[in-house]
Amino acid sequence: MPHWTRYLAAGCAALLLGGCSSTALRPAASGDGAMPVNAPAPAAEPAPGKLPRAYDNALVLMQSGDYAAAIPVLQQFSQRNPELAGPWVNLGIAFQRTGQTEAALAALQKAVELNPAGAAAWHQLGILHRELGHFDASLEAYAKALELNADYALAHRNLGILYDLYLQQPALALDHYRRYLELNAEPDKQVSGWVLDLERRTARAQARNAP
């Protein structure tokens, strides 16, 4: 097996910056608007020259935002390297970004089938299920990502968003937002604001329900 395969066999080692993003709408703190939510994944690409040229070309296309052009390159590479999960994750992202949700779902399911221990693949699958309105499946996928990597900051953030906006479970959302803030390398004022907002709303609800 070529030496570069160790970077891909893990399932998501070559994910792009922003490749595992989640875009949702969260109510503004004032309650009268909405703000976009973007949760980019950290890049974990190997040093230049470590990947075969075809795969590297696909990553360059994705980085430039040309997901449609990256798809046939990734498809061909995956056909030639069927045992590798990582290219399927990036293929799923490319399909997702071009609105081909069924193809994206199939690609990500193939990735977790090839490598069930790939936390980032499960995380991306959770994002896609949430976008499709499959909230129970999204919850299961995020939970699997965190089972595999309890310190996966972005999975905590996106699971918090799922609990907050879609499942209406603010206490659980708070737990995951707080954990994300603990794990995140840099301060995140946006999520800190969400925590304060949820804490205030929770306190008001408790006050109203008090005897």
C-alpha positions in Angstrom: 0.0 0.0 0.0 1.4 3.4 -0.9 2.7 5.5 2.0 0.2 8.3 1.4 -2.8 6.0 2.1 -2.3 6.4 5.8 -3.5 10.0 5.4 -6.8 8.9 3.9 -7.6 5.5 5.4 -8.6 7.2 8.7 -11.6 8.5 6.9 -11.4 12.3 7.0 -7.7 13.2 7.3 -7.7 15.3 4.2 -10.8 17.3 4.9 -10.7 20.9 3.7 -10.9 23.9 5.8 -14.7 24.6 6.0 -15.4 21.1 4.6 -17.3 20.0 7.7 -19.3 23.2 8.1 -22.8 23.6 9.3 -24.9 26.4 8.2 -28.0 27.0 10.3 -30.1 29.9 11.6 -30.1 30.7 15.3 -32.5 33.2 16.8 -30.8 36.5 17.6 -30.4 37.3 21.3 -33.2 39.9 21.0 -35.5 37.3 19.7 -36.5 39.4 16.6 -34.1 38.2 14.0 -31.7 35.5 13.0 -28.0 35.1 12.4 -26.1 32.7 10.2 -24.2 29.9 11.9 -21.0 28.6 10.3 -18.9 25.9 12.0 -15.9 25.1 9.9 -13.8 22.1 10.6 -10.1 22.3 11.2 -7.9 21.4 8.3 -5.9 18.2 8.8 -4.1 18.0 5.5 -0.7 16.3 5.2 2.3 18.2 4.1 2.4 19.2 0.4 3.6 16.4 -1.9 2.4 13.6 0.4 -0.8 13.0 -1.6 -1.1 11.7 -5.2 -1.6 14.4 -7.7 -5.2 13.5 -8.7 -6.4 13.7 -5.1 -4.4 16.9 -4.5 -6.0 18.4 -7.6 -9.5 17.6 -6.2 -8.7 19.3 -2.9 -7.4 22.4 -4.8 -10.7 22.5 -6.7 -12.7 22.2 -3.5 -10.6 24.9 -1.8 -11.4 27.2 -4.7 -15.1 26.5 -4.3 -15.4 24.6 -7.6 -17.1 21.6 -6.0 -18.7 20.5 -9.3 -15.3 20.2 -11.0 -14.0 18.2 -8.0 -16.7 15.6 -8.2 -15.5 13.6 -11.2 -11.9 13.8 -10.0 -12.9 12.4 -6.6 -15.2 9.7 -8.2 -12.4 8.5 -10.4 -9.9 8.5 -7.5 -12.4 6.6 -5.3 -12.9 4.0 -8.0 -9.2 3.4 -8.2 -8.8 3.3 -4.4 -12.0 1.7 -3.2 -10.7 0.8 0.3 -10.1 4.5 1.3 -12.8 6.3 3.2 -11.4 9.8 3.2 -12.1 10.5 -0.5 -15.7 9.5 0.0 -16.1 12.1 2.8 -14.8 14.8 0.5 -17.0 13.5 -2.3 -20.0 13.7 0.1 -19.1 17.3 0.9 -18.8 18.2 -2.8 -22.2 16.6 -3.6 -23.7 18.4 -0.5 -22.3 21.8 -1.7 -23.8 21.3 -5.2 -27.2 20.4 -3.9 -27.0 16.7 -4.7 -28.2 15.5 -1.3 -29.0 11.9 -2.1 -25.6 11.4 -3.7 -24.0 13.1 -0.7 -25.8 10.8 1.7 -24.7 7.7 -0.2 -21.1 8.9 -0.3 -21.0 9.7 3.4 -22.6 6.4 4.3 -20.0 4.7 2.2 -17.3 6.5 4.1 -18.6 5.3 7.5 -19.1 1.8 6.1 -15.4 1.7 5.1 -14.2 3.3 8.3 -16.7 3.3 11.2 -14.1 4.8 13.4 -13.9 8.1 11.4 -15.4 10.7 13.7 -15.3 13.5 11.2 -17.3 11.4 8.7 -20.0 10.8 11.3 -19.9 14.5 12.1 -20.5 15.5 8.4 -23.2 12.9 8.2 -24.9 14.6 11.1 -24.7 17.9 9.3 -26.3 16.4 6.2 -29.1 14.7 8.1 -29.9 17.9 9.9 -30.1 19.8 6.6 -32.5 17.1 5.3 -34.7 17.4 8.4 -33.7 13.9 9.7 -33.2 15.1 13.2 -33.1 11.7 14.9 -30.5 10.5 12.4 -28.5 13.7 12.9 -28.5 13.2 16.6 -27.3 9.6 16.3 -24.5 10.6 13.9 -23.3 13.5 16.1 -23.5 11.1 19.1 -21.4 8.6 17.2 -18.8 11.2 16.4 -18.5 12.2 20.0 -18.4 8.5 21.1 -15.3 8.2 18.9 -13.8 11.5 19.9 -15.3 13.1 23.1 -13.2 16.2 22.6 -14.4 16.9 19.0 -15.2 20.6 19.5 -17.2 21.2 16.4 -19.4 18.1 17.0 -20.3 19.6 20.4 -21.1 22.9 18.7 -23.3 21.4 16.0 -25.0 19.0 18.4 -25.7 22.1 20.6 -27.3 23.8 17.6 -29.4 20.7 16.9 -30.7 20.6 20.5 -31.2 24.3 20.6 -33.0 25.0 17.3 -34.5 21.8 16.2 -35.1 19.6 19.3 -36.0 22.4 21.7 -33.9 21.0 24.5 -32.0 24.1 25.8 -30.4 22.4 28.8 -28.7 19.8 26.6 -27.8 22.6 24.1 -26.1 24.5 26.9 -24.1 21.5 27.9 -22.7 21.1 24.4 -22.1 24.8 23.8 -20.2 25.0 27.1 -18.1 22.0 26.2 -17.4 23.4 22.8 -16.1 26.6 24.4 -13.9 24.7 26.8 -12.4 22.7 23.9 -12.1 25.5 21.3 -8.6 26.8 20.9 -9.8 30.4 20.4 -12.6 32.3 22.2 -15.9 32.2 20.3 -17.9 35.3 21.2 -20.9 34.1 19.1 -21.3 30.9 21.0 -20.6 32.6 24.3 -23.5 34.9 23.4 -25.8 31.9 22.7 -24.9 30.5 26.1 -25.8 33.8 27.8 -29.1 34.0 25.9 -30.0 30.4 26.7 -29.1 30.9 30.4 -31.4 34.0 30.6 -34.3 32.3 28.8 -33.9 29.2 31.0 -33.9 31.3 34.1 -37.0 33.2 33.0 -38.8 30.0 32.2 -37.9 28.6 35.6 -39.1 31.8 37.3 -42.4 31.6 35.5 -42.9 27.9 36.5 -41.9 28.5 40.2 -44.8 28.0 42.7 
